[in-house]
Amino acid sequence: MSLEENKQFMNSFIEEVINKKNLAAADKLVAEDFIEHLPFPGQGPGREGLKFALNSMFIGFPDMNWTVHEQIAEGERVVTRFSWTGTHQGDFMGIPATNKRVDVWGVVIDVVRDNLFSESRIIMDTIGLLQQVGVMA
């Protein structure tokens, strides 16, 4: 795939799997042996581990929506600067719903290999998220 195709692939993943909350689509887009280099608490290995992490986010923030602000691609890697918004309406990492709106920024380095989402390394403003839901000053 070309650099532009890799960026478009990751944009399609964000839109279809995350913004549309379509975990079933991950079965076609994500490698079975997917590697998350910085796993979410409780996240197991592979595609199923990624689906677990995403579902945890969907439960905590059912209206979560990601926006891509910029992307850079080199080889198999796509770097995406993003933000997401949502309302804390469900349990998230043991934190009961607060009904507070959040706006969280992040950067993710993803690998597209053999037309599949194969690896990811995400850095997200978790402290800001915890401050916005009111569990951290």
N, C-alpha and C positions, 0 to 999 in steps of 0.2 A: 504494500500500500504506500502511496505517496504521503508526504508530510501533511498535505491538506486533507487527504482521506483519513489519516489518523486523527486529526483534530475533529473532523466531522463525525467520525465514529464515536469519539468520546462525548461530543455534544449530543449525539443521538442516544447514547447510554444515559446521560444525565436527564434528558427530556423524557425518554420512554420509561426507564426503570425508576428514577428518583422522583421527578416531577409528576409523573402519572401514577406513581406507586404500583408499578407493574413488575413485581418480583418474578413472575413467570417468564418475562422477557429476558431476564438474566441467564436463563438456561441456554439461550441461543447466543448470547453476547459475551459471556464470561467463561474463561477456561475452567474446566473441572478442577484443575490443580492450581487455581488462582493463589497468588501469594500477596498477603497484606503485610508489609514490612513494619507497620506501626499499628497493630491490631486494636480494635475497640475492646473495652473490658468484656470478657466472656466470649469473645469471638474465636471460633474454632477455625480449622484450616479450610482452604479451598473455596469453591463457589458457594457452598452451603454456609460457610462462615461469613462470607460477604453478605449473603441474603439475611442472615441472623442480625448482623450489625445494622443493615438498612432497615429491617423490620423494627428493630429497637427504636430507631429514630422516628419511623412512621407512627409507632404507638405513642411516643412522647410528644411528637409534633405532627399531628395528622394533616395539617395544612402547610407543611414544609414545602418551600419552593426555592430551588437553586437558580442563581443568575451567574452566567459566565461573564467576567469582565475583561479577561485577556488570556490568550493562549500562545504558547511557543512550542514548536515541535522540532525534534532532532532525532533522526533515526527512528527507533521504535518508541521513543519517549514523547509524551505530551505533558507539558506543564500548564496547569490551569489555575488562574487566580479567580476565585469565586466568592460569593457570599450567599447565605441562605437566610430566609426569614421563616418564622412560624410562631404558633401559639402553643405554649406548654399545656396541653390538654390531657395528657396521660402520663403514667409512670415512666420516668426516664432515669436510668442508672440508680434506681432506688429512691428517686425524688418524686413525691406525689405531685400531681398537676397543680400548677399555680395560676393558670390562665393568663400568664404574662407573655407578651409579644417579645420575640428576640430577633436580633439581626446579627449574624455571626459571619466572620470572614475566614478565609482559609486559602491554602495553596496545596495542590496535589500534583504529584509526579506519577503519571500512569504509563504503563507499557502496553502497547498493542502489538501482539505477536500472532502471526498466522490468522489474522482477521478476528482475533478474540482479545478481550480485556484480560490481560495475563498477570499484571503486577500493579501494586499501588503503594504509595507512601504519602499519607495525608498529614498536613499540619493545619490545625484548626484552633481558633481562639477559644479554647475550652474554659479558661478562666473568665473571659468576657461572658460566655454563655452562662456559667454558674452565677456570675454577678447579676446578670439580667433576670434570671429566675429567682433571685433573692436568697440563695443559699451561701453566698460568699460576699464579703464586704469589699 
